[in-house]
Amino acid sequence: QVSPSLLANLEEFQSVWINWSPKTYRHIEISGTSEKEADDLCSENKAIMAFSGGLDSCFTAYRHKNGNCGRQQRNITTGVLIHGFDIPYKDQKTFDRAADKAIIITKSINMDLISIVTNFRDLAGDWNIVHEAGIAASLALFSKGFSCGVIASSFSYDSFDLNIPWGSNPLTDNLLSSRYFNIFNDGSMYNRTHKLEYLANWPQAM
């Protein structure tokens, strides 16, 4: 069973990337045995985010927990630390160290942390491009418990081209959404210097 709203978004998602890299990508048809929106997803106002413990994800978690987001506010209750993306899934020791630090950071702002492991990066193509889809897919695993998935921005609007083509960006992240599980790109109005200044008073993150 596949969400028809997700399929519609994926058509547009493909169109964007084909326009950016016409020599690399072409349109493919995606279908499912049954096309129907899920009827058992979370009705609560809760969001889950990809949390690496780096500057971008710490900034997104901290500003939402502090309520400094205006109408963009999301009730982020949980982070997902993905083993197999930045850290190879066969490198358990490095991941364990990263997880220990991430637990300290998220616990300090009353946010839960879930660790998952995947070999997606080993199967995928150009990581600079495909990581966006891997992050969104990882968050969608938890769609029954959350209404929204949050991806911290990689680049700011004032970088002009957002470093495009780059996988995660505010133009295509939301096109990995369905009607009942929205993918939300957060923080593109801030560059990395602004993010670091904002985190300066958060000792666990620093």
PASEFI-343495 format. One record per residue (C-alpha): residue number from 0; y, x, z; residue in three letters. Coordinates in steps of 0.25 Angstrom, whole numbers, plus 5000, padded with zeros to 4 digits. Last residue first. Example, Ala and Ser with C-alpha at 12.3 -4.5 7.8 and 13.67 -1.06 7.14 Angstrom:
BEGIN
(1,(4996,5055,5029),'SER'),
(0,(4982,5049,5031),'ALA'),
% end
This chain:
BEGIN
(205,(5092,5117,5092),'MET'),
(204,(5083,5105,5091),'ALA'),
(203,(5080,5105,5106),'GLN'),
(202,(5094,5109,5109),'PRO'),
(201,(5101,5097,5102),'TRP'),
(200,(5116,5100,5104),'ASN'),
(199,(5117,5108,5090),'ALA'),
(198,(5109,5097,5083),'LEU'),
(197,(5122,5091,5076),'TYR'),
(196,(5127,5105,5072),'GLU'),
(195,(5114,5108,5066),'LEU'),
(194,(5115,5095,5058),'LYS'),
(193,(5129,5098,5053),'HIS'),
(192,(5125,5112,5048),'THR'),
(191,(5113,5106,5041),'ARG'),
(190,(5121,5096,5033),'ASN'),
(189,(5123,5082,5037),'TYR'),
(188,(5125,5069,5029),'MET'),
(187,(5110,5071,5025),'SER'),
(186,(5106,5067,5039),'GLY'),
(185,(5094,5057,5037),'ASP'),
(184,(5085,5054,5025),'ASN'),
(183,(5078,5040,5028),'PHE'),
(182,(5065,5036,5024),'ILE'),
(181,(5063,5021,5026),'ASN'),
(180,(5050,5015,5030),'PHE'),
(179,(5049,5000,5028),'TYR'),
(178,(5055,4998,5014),'ARG'),
(177,(5049,5012,5009),'SER'),
(176,(5056,5025,5009),'SER'),
(175,(5054,5038,5001),'LEU'),
(174,(5066,5034,4993),'LEU'),
(173,(5074,5037,5006),'ASN'),
(172,(5071,5052,5005),'ASP'),
(171,(5076,5052,4991),'THR'),
(170,(5092,5053,4991),'LEU'),
(169,(5093,5058,5005),'PRO'),
(168,(5085,5070,5002),'ASN'),
(167,(5072,5076,5006),'SER'),
(166,(5065,5083,4994),'GLY'),
(165,(5076,5092,4988),'TRP'),
(164,(5081,5091,4974),'PRO'),
(163,(5091,5091,4979),'ILE'),
(162,(5098,5100,4989),'ASN'),
(161,(5106,5089,4994),'LEU'),
(160,(5114,5090,4981),'ASP'),
(159,(5128,5090,4988),'PHE'),
(158,(5124,5098,5001),'SER'),
(157,(5134,5088,5007),'ASP'),
(156,(5124,5077,5008),'TYR'),
(155,(5115,5086,5017),'SER'),
(154,(5102,5092,5015),'PHE'),
(153,(5088,5091,5022),'SER'),
(152,(5090,5077,5028),'SER'),
(151,(5081,5072,5039),'ALA'),
(150,(5070,5062,5035),'ILE'),
(149,(5069,5049,5042),'VAL'),
(148,(5058,5039,5041),'GLY'),
(147,(5061,5024,5044),'CYS'),
(146,(5054,5012,5050),'SER'),
(145,(5045,5019,5059),'PHE'),
(144,(5031,5016,5065),'GLY'),
(143,(5023,5011,5053),'LYS'),
(142,(5031,5021,5044),'SER'),
(141,(5025,5033,5051),'PHE'),
(140,(5018,5039,5039),'LEU'),
(139,(5031,5037,5031),'ALA'),
(138,(5037,5049,5039),'LEU'),
(137,(5027,5058,5033),'SER'),
(136,(5029,5052,5019),'ALA'),
(135,(5044,5054,5020),'ALA'),
(134,(5042,5068,5024),'ILE'),
(133,(5032,5071,5013),'GLY'),
(132,(5041,5064,5002),'ALA'),
(131,(5053,5073,5006),'GLU'),
(130,(5045,5086,5006),'HIS'),
(129,(5042,5084,4992),'VAL'),
(128,(5054,5091,4986),'ILE'),
(127,(5056,5104,4993),'ASN'),
(126,(5041,5104,4995),'TRP'),
(125,(5039,5105,4980),'ASP'),
(124,(5025,5100,4978),'GLY'),
(123,(5016,5093,4989),'ALA'),
(122,(5002,5095,4994),'LEU'),
(121,(5005,5107,5003),'ASP'),
(120,(5017,5099,5008),'ARG'),
(119,(5009,5087,5011),'PHE'),
(118,(4999,5094,5020),'ASN'),
(117,(5003,5085,5032),'THR'),
(116,(5004,5085,5047),'VAL'),
(115,(5011,5076,5056),'ILE'),
(114,(5019,5078,5069),'SER'),
(113,(5026,5066,5076),'ILE'),
(112,(5038,5068,5085),'LEU'),
(111,(5044,5057,5094),'ASP'),
(110,(5060,5058,5096),'MET'),
(109,(5066,5057,5110),'ASN'),
(108,(5077,5067,5106),'ILE'),
(107,(5072,5079,5114),'SER'),
(106,(5058,5075,5110),'LYS'),
(105,(5061,5077,5095),'THR'),
(104,(5066,5092,5098),'ILE'),
(103,(5055,5096,5107),'ILE'),
(102,(5044,5090,5098),'ILE'),
(101,(5050,5097,5086),'ALA'),
(100,(5049,5110,5093),'LYS'),
(99,(5034,5108,5096),'ASP'),
(98,(5031,5103,5082),'ALA'),
(97,(5037,5116,5076),'ALA'),
(96,(5029,5124,5085),'ARG'),
(95,(5016,5116,5081),'ASP'),
(94,(5020,5117,5066),'PHE'),
(93,(5020,5132,5067),'THR'),
(92,(5007,5133,5073),'LYS'),
(91,(5000,5122,5064),'GLN'),
(90,(5003,5129,5051),'ASP'),
(89,(4993,5122,5042),'LYS'),
(88,(5003,5111,5040),'TYR'),
(87,(5013,5120,5034),'PRO'),
(86,(5027,5118,5042),'ILE'),
(85,(5038,5112,5034),'ASP'),
(84,(5030,5101,5029),'PHE'),
(83,(5015,5102,5034),'GLY'),
(82,(5018,5097,5049),'HIS'),
(81,(5027,5086,5049),'ILE'),
(80,(5035,5083,5061),'LEU'),
(79,(5038,5068,5062),'VAL'),
(78,(5050,5063,5070),'GLY'),
(77,(5050,5050,5078),'THR'),
(76,(5060,5040,5084),'THR'),
(75,(5071,5040,5074),'ILE'),
(74,(5079,5028,5075),'ASN'),
(73,(5088,5030,5063),'ARG'),
(72,(5103,5030,5062),'GLN'),
(71,(5109,5030,5048),'GLN'),
(70,(5119,5019,5053),'ARG'),
(69,(5126,5029,5062),'GLY'),
(68,(5117,5042,5063),'CYS'),
(67,(5121,5048,5076),'ASN'),
(66,(5111,5041,5085),'GLY'),
(65,(5107,5053,5093),'ASN'),
(64,(5093,5051,5089),'LYS'),
(63,(5097,5050,5075),'HIS'),
(62,(5105,5062,5076),'ARG'),
(61,(5094,5070,5082),'TYR'),
(60,(5083,5067,5073),'ALA'),
(59,(5091,5069,5060),'THR'),
(58,(5096,5083,5065),'PHE'),
(57,(5082,5087,5070),'CYS'),
(56,(5077,5083,5056),'SER'),
(55,(5087,5092,5049),'ASP'),
(54,(5087,5104,5058),'LEU'),
(53,(5072,5106,5059),'GLY'),
(52,(5062,5100,5069),'GLY'),
(51,(5054,5094,5057),'SER'),
(50,(5056,5079,5060),'PHE'),
(49,(5053,5069,5049),'ALA'),
(48,(5059,5056,5055),'MET'),
(47,(5054,5043,5060),'ILE'),
(46,(5062,5031,5062),'ALA'),
(45,(5061,5018,5071),'LYS'),
(44,(5068,5005,5069),'ASN'),
(43,(5055,4997,5072),'GLU'),
(42,(5048,4988,5061),'SER'),
(41,(5038,4999,5058),'CYS'),
(40,(5029,4996,5046),'LEU'),
(39,(5018,4986,5045),'ASP'),
(38,(5022,4978,5033),'ASP'),
(37,(5021,4989,5023),'ALA'),
(36,(5028,4986,5009),'GLU'),
(35,(5018,4983,4998),'LYS'),
(34,(5013,4989,4986),'GLU'),
(33,(4998,4989,4986),'SER'),
(32,(4989,4999,4978),'THR'),
(31,(5001,5008,4977),'GLY'),
(30,(5009,5013,4966),'SER'),
(29,(5017,5026,4963),'ILE'),
(28,(5021,5028,4948),'GLU'),
(27,(5026,5042,4945),'ILE'),
(26,(5040,5047,4940),'HIS'),
(25,(5041,5062,4936),'ARG'),
(24,(5045,5074,4944),'TYR'),
(23,(5048,5089,4941),'THR'),
(22,(5056,5090,4928),'LYS'),
(21,(5064,5078,4932),'PRO'),
(20,(5068,5084,4945),'SER'),
(19,(5080,5077,4951),'TRP'),
(18,(5079,5064,4943),'ASN'),
(17,(5064,5064,4945),'ILE'),
(16,(5066,5065,4960),'TRP'),
(15,(5075,5053,4960),'VAL'),
(14,(5066,5045,4952),'SER'),
(13,(5054,5048,4960),'GLN'),
(12,(5062,5043,4973),'PHE'),
(11,(5066,5031,4965),'GLU'),
(10,(5051,5027,4962),'GLU'),
(9,(5048,5031,4976),'LEU'),
(8,(5058,5021,4982),'ASN'),
(7,(5051,5010,4974),'ALA'),
(6,(5037,5014,4979),'LEU'),
(5,(5043,5014,4993),'LEU'),
(4,(5048,5000,4992),'SER'),
(3,(5034,4996,4986),'PRO'),
(2,(5027,5001,4999),'SER'),
(1,(5013,5006,4996),'VAL'),
(0,(5000,5000,5000),'GLN'),
% end
